[in-house]
Amino acid sequence: MNHDQLHNMLNNETIAPELRAILKDLLQLNPYFRKTASECLQNPIFDDIRNPNQEKNPKGKLKLEVDQDEAFDYETGKSTKYTKADFLNIIRNEA
């Protein structure tokens, strides 16, 4: 999905505002502002399908190699350490 498609999806008024908010929280570029899946799942939109008996708390927040302080310059929006292919490989390997 490219930037324009993502922007259109996040601004599409046919998608519930709660769901768009969750997507924005999950897609935050800066890992310090990005919500965890557990945090997003607390949104009331999931109340009807939530099963507390099956929920488990994570051991900790996942921190990828690309989340290191020197890996990305948030001022310029670019990485001086990794290419786009590097980012994709790191994320694929972690998943």
HUPE-V324573 format. One record per residue. N is the residue number from 1. RES is the residue in one letter. SS is DSSP state (2 for helix, 1 for strand, 0 for the rest). Layout:
n->(N | N)
res->(RES | RES)
ss->(SS | SS)
//
This chain:
n->(1 | 2 | 3 | 4 | 5 | 6 | 7 | 8 | 9 | 10 | 11 | 12 | 13 | 14 | 15 | 16 | 17 | 18 | 19 | 20 | 21 | 22 | 23 | 24 | 25 | 26 | 27 | 28 | 29 | 30 | 31 | 32 | 33 | 34 | 35 | 36 | 37 | 38 | 39 | 40 | 41 | 42 | 43 | 44 | 45 | 46 | 47 | 48 | 49 | 50 | 51 | 52 | 53 | 54 | 55 | 56 | 57 | 58 | 59 | 60 | 61 | 62 | 63 | 64 | 65 | 66 | 67 | 68 | 69 | 70 | 71 | 72 | 73 | 74 | 75 | 76 | 77 | 78 | 79 | 80 | 81 | 82 | 83 | 84 | 85 | 86 | 87 | 88 | 89 | 90 | 91 | 92 | 93 | 94 | 95)
res->(M | N | H | D | Q | L | H | N | M | L | N | N | E | T | I | A | P | E | L | R | A | I | L | K | D | L | L | Q | L | N | P | Y | F | R | K | T | A | S | E | C | L | Q | N | P | I | F | D | D | I | R | N | P | N | Q | E | K | N | P | K | G | K | L | K | L | E | V | D | Q | D | E | A | F | D | Y | E | T | G | K | S | T | K | Y | T | K | A | D | F | L | N | I | I | R | N | E | A)
ss->(0 | 0 | 2 | 2 | 2 | 2 | 2 | 2 | 2 | 2 | 0 | 0 | 0 | 0 | 0 | 0 | 2 | 2 | 2 | 2 | 2 | 2 | 2 | 2 | 2 | 2 | 0 | 0 | 0 | 0 | 0 | 0 | 0 | 0 | 0 | 0 | 2 | 2 | 2 | 2 | 0 | 0 | 0 | 2 | 2 | 2 | 0 | 0 | 0 | 0 | 0 | 2 | 2 | 2 | 0 | 0 | 0 | 0 | 0 | 0 | 0 | 0 | 0 | 0 | 2 | 2 | 2 | 0 | 2 | 2 | 2 | 0 | 1 | 0 | 0 | 0 | 0 | 1 | 0 | 0 | 0 | 0 | 0 | 2 | 2 | 2 | 2 | 2 | 2 | 2 | 2 | 2 | 2 | 2 | 0)
//
